[in-house]
């Protein structure tokens, strides 16, 4: 496939933003996207998905999301925006080209279309790269249907059926609500640890702004404030099996890296009994699901909203650059190795699209500085961690 100054692996939001920012600095990176369209991973999300971050805080550098998409952008509108973003910035995006391994330095990428050589490589595949389903004992013996949440699109196939959703992240909560509203005969949600729950917006103020503010508040203030906010905004669901967690939002995020559920209907569904809470899944036995409290249930279908892994091991695991949870140890502005960069792998309470844009600014600035110095390493170039990407790419 040839030799390039910079190759960006992954054509999602962070990869496209990094490429556009580099291009604004006079570079011409090649973007390799495994899917058939920019941001293709979003296509594997359920139909009713909307961003939990408001439109004005979710756009990429140099191009705002159109006002006509509304405050909470739909999945299909986001995909259209990402396609338009790549086109408006005339990015060199090669679709249906999966990068299978990165070796170097000097850098060489083995792809589904052949070998690519690069002076610098920016990995932007995201930390939700590979669906994860726990290896539950007896999983293969389950007589019903078992699928990961990436295979769920809408509730129609589950109408009239007994459905168990496993996992209380945002996907699990929304899918359980969707299935219940869509005509399932019974909907249950399996919970191991009581989740943090916040309103998507309170008195018109998006939860994302609160997440951004948390970074500036004294740490000792954050947990008491978030606990108080939950008491005011979210009813007590202990009788339904969802007691308030002992930890506040900040402590829970630091301990697990997970973000709170942003309520768009799950609270009312649990209160009304349309979604029943059950214990964590311990295993399977034929047609039964074994729960941690010793009980058994017999759903027709189990939807595993059990999250993702970055899946970077086949790509770069042999380079010694990965740490906890298989994530890069150096990211967002500091090269992991000379010429190898990672962008968009930092969990945040302030909105992943926004964080990806900020990280893209840091990587593009640092990488452009190295290129201007003839590939010599320079110190990390940092951005204001709470700045909002503006409309000018050259900022």
N, C-alpha and C positions, 0 to 999 in steps of 0.2 A: 504493500500500500504506500510505501514511500517513507520519507523522513520529514519531520516537522519540528519547529522550534518549541511549541507547546502542544501537548495533547491533553484534553480534558476527558476523563472517563466518567460518563454519566450525563445525560441531557435533561435532568430534572431542574428544579428551580435554582439550586446553588450552582450547578454546573453551567447553566445558561447565563446566570448573573456574572460568574467569574469570567466566562468567555467574552461577554459584552464589555465588561470593564477593561479587560486586557486589550480588546480591539480598540476601545476608546483611547488607549495609550499607544496605539500604533502597531500593535501585534496582531497576528492572524492565527489564533489557535484552532485546532481541529477538535471537534466534540464528537465523541463516539457514544451512541445511545443504543442499548440492546433492543429496545422496543421499536414499534412501528411509528412512533410520534414523539415529539418532545414531551417530557413528563409522563411517559407511558405508564409508570407505576400507579398513577392516580386512576387509570382506567380499571384497575383491579379492585377498586373500592366500591362499596354498595351504592345503589342508585340515588338514595335520598341524601347522600353525604353533602354537607355544606361545611365550609371553613368555620372554625370556631373563633377565628380572628377576623376583625372587621376589614372590609375592603381597603380602607385608607392605610392600614398598617400591614398589608399583606403583599403589596406590589413589589416588583423587582426594580433595581436601580435603572433609571432612565425611561421608565414607562409605567404609568399608573394603571391599575385595573379599571376598566370602564365603569362609569357611574351606573350605567344601565344594568349591570350585573347585581345590583342591590348591595345591602350592607353585608350580608352573609353569603358569600359566593358559592354557587353550586359546583359540584364536581365537573360537569361538562363545560361550564363557563370557564373554570380555571384551566382546563385543557385547551380550550380555544385561546385563552389569553397567552398561555405558554407557546402555542404555535405562532401566534401573532408576534410575540416578543422575539422569537428566533428569526422570523421573517423581517420584521422592522429593522433589526440590528444586523441583518444580512450575515448571520452566523453560519459557519461551515459545519453543519450537523450531519453526520453520517448515521442514518437509521438502520435498524436491524443488524447492527454490528456489535457483537458481544465481545468484550475483552475478557480473556480467560486467564491470563497470567501476565504479570509485570516483572521483568528482570532488569538488573543493572546495579549501579551505573556502569557504563553508559546505558541509557534506558531503551528497552526493547519490549514491545507489547505484542503478545500473541493473541490474535483476534479470530473471530469466525470468518473474517475475510482475508486473513493473511497477517504478515508481520508488519508492525509499524515501529519506526525508530523515532525517538524524541529527545530533545535537549532537556525538557522538563515535563513531568507528568503531574497532573492535578486529579486526584481521585475524589469524585463527588457522587458516589453511588448511594450515600445516605445510610443511616443506621437501621432503617427498616427494609433491608435488602432481601431477606430470605424469610418466608413464613416459618413460624416455629410451632410445632405441636408436641407437647410433652410425650415422653415414651411411657405412657401409663401401662401398668401391668394388665395384660389381657386385651389390649387395644385391638389387636387383630381379630379377636373372637367376637367383637361386637356385631350383633345381628342387624342393627339399625344402620342409618346413614351417619357417617362421621366426616365432617369437612372443616377446613380452616376458613376463617372469616373472609379471606381473599376470594373464596369461591362463592360467597353470598352476594347476590345482587338485589333481590327484592323478596317480599314475603310470599309471593304467589305459590311457589312450589311447596310451601309449608302450611298452606291453608288446610284447616281441619286436622292437623297433626299435633302430636305431643312433642314439644321442642325444648331442649336444654341448651342454653348458651353458657359457655364456660369462660369466665374472665370478666373483670370489672374495670377495664379501661374504657376509654370513650367508645371504641368500636363495639365492645360487648354490650355496654349500656344502650347504645343506639340501636343495635341489631335486635336486642331483646324487646325494646319498645316497638320497633318496626314490625317484628313478627307478631307481637300481641295485637297491635292495631290492624294487622293484615289478615286476621281470621284464623290464627292457630287455635286449636282446641285447648291447648294449655301451654303456657310459657313459663319456664323456670330459668333463673340466673344463678349459676354456681359461684360462690364467693369464698375465697380463702382468707383474705385480709380485708376488713371493712375499708372501703375506699374514701378518699377525700372527694367531696362533692361541692361544687360552687355553681352559682348561676352563670350562664354565659354572659349575661349583662345584668347589673343591678342598678335600678333607677337610671337606666340608659347608659351606664358606664361599663364598657366591656371588661371582662375578667382579665384580658390581656394587659390592660393598663395597670391593673393591680399586680400582675406578675412582673411587669417592668419595674414598678415602684419598689417591689420587694428587694431588688438588687441594691437600692439606695438606702433602705431603712436599716437602722441598727438591728443586727440579727436577733437580739433578745426581744425585740418588739414584734417580730413577724408572726411567730406561732400564736401568741395570745390574740393578736389582731385577727388572724384567719379563723381561729376557733370562735371568737366572738361573732365574726361575720357569718359563720355557718349557723350558729345558734339563732341568729336573726333571720337569715334568708332561707335556710333549709329546715323543714320540720323534722322532729325526732322520729326516726324510722326504726328504732330499736325493736319495737313490737313486731315489725315485719322482717327482722333479721339483719338490719343494717344499722348497728349502733354507731355512734360518732367515734371516730378513731382517737386513740390516746395522743398521737402526735399531731402537730400542726402541719400546715402545708409545707413550710420550709424544711422541717426535720424529715418529713416523709420523702420529700424530693431528694434531699441529700443522701438518705439511706438507700433509696431504691432507684432513683433516676426517673421515676414515673411522675407524670403530671396528673392533676386532679381530673375527675369527670366534670365536664361542663354540661350542666343539666339542660336538655332540650326536650324533656318529657319523661325521663326515667323515674323521677321522684313521684310524679302523679301516678305513673303506671304501677309502682310498688305500693303506694298508699292505697290505691283502689283494689289491689289484689290481681290486677291483670298480669303482672309479672310477680312470680313467687320467688323468694330467696331461699336457696338451699346451700348446704355445706360444700366444701371443696371436693373435687373429684379425686379419688384415690386409685381407681382402676375400673376395669370392665370384667363382666362375667357373662358371656353369651349376650342375651338381650338386656341385661341389667347394667346399670352404672353404679359403682360402689362409691359411697360418699364418706367423708372423713368422720362424720358423726356415727358411723356404723349402719346407716340406713341404705336401702337400695331403691332405685327408681328405674322405670322402664320407658324412657322416651323413644319415639320413633326416629328422631334425628338429634344429633349433637353438633352444635356449631362451636368450634374452638376459636374463640377470640383471645388467643393466648400469646399474641404479640409476634415479634420479629427478632431476628438477629441481623447484624450487619453483613455477615456472610463474606468477610474479607479474607478469610484464611486461604482459599484457593488462589486468590488474586495476589496477595502480598504477604501471606503468613510466613513464607520462607525468608523474608527480608528482616525479620526481628523487629518490626515497627509496631506491633500490636500489644496492647496491655489488657486491662480489665475488660471483661465482657466482649473481648474480641474487637475493641475499638482502638484507633490509633492513639499512641501516647503523645504525639505532637500533632497539632492541627491548627487550622484557622490563622495562618500567618507565619508559622514557623515550620521550615521543612523538616520532615521526618528523617530524611537522608538528603544529601546534596542533589537537588533537582526533583525530589519527590515530595508532593504536597497533598494534604487532605483538607477538604472543606465541607462543612455541613454535618459534622459528626458530634456536635455538642448539644446535649439535651438542654432545654431551657423552659422557664415558666413564662417567658416573654413572647412566645410565638415562633414556631419553627421557620416559617417563611421569612419573617423579619430577621431572625438570627442568621439564617443562611445568607441573606443579603449583606448583613454586617460582616460576616465571615468572608464573603466573596470580596468585599472591599479590602479587607486586610491582606488576603492572599494575593489579589491582583496588584496591590501597591508593593508588597514585598517582592513578588516575582518580577514585576516590571523593573524595580530597582536593581535586582540582580542581573537582569538581561542588559540593562543600560551600562552596567559595570563589567560586561563581558563574562557573565556567569559567576562572578565572585560573590560569595555569601555576604550578606549584610545583616544587620540586626533586625529583629522583628519590628514590623511597622504596625502600630496599633491604631484602632479607631476608637471613638467614644463608644463604650459598650452599650450605651442607651440612646445613641443617636438614631433617628429614623431616616432610612434611605431617601434621598431627595431625587428630584427629577433630572438632575444634571449628572451624567455619567462621569464627567471629568472632575467632579468634586473630590 
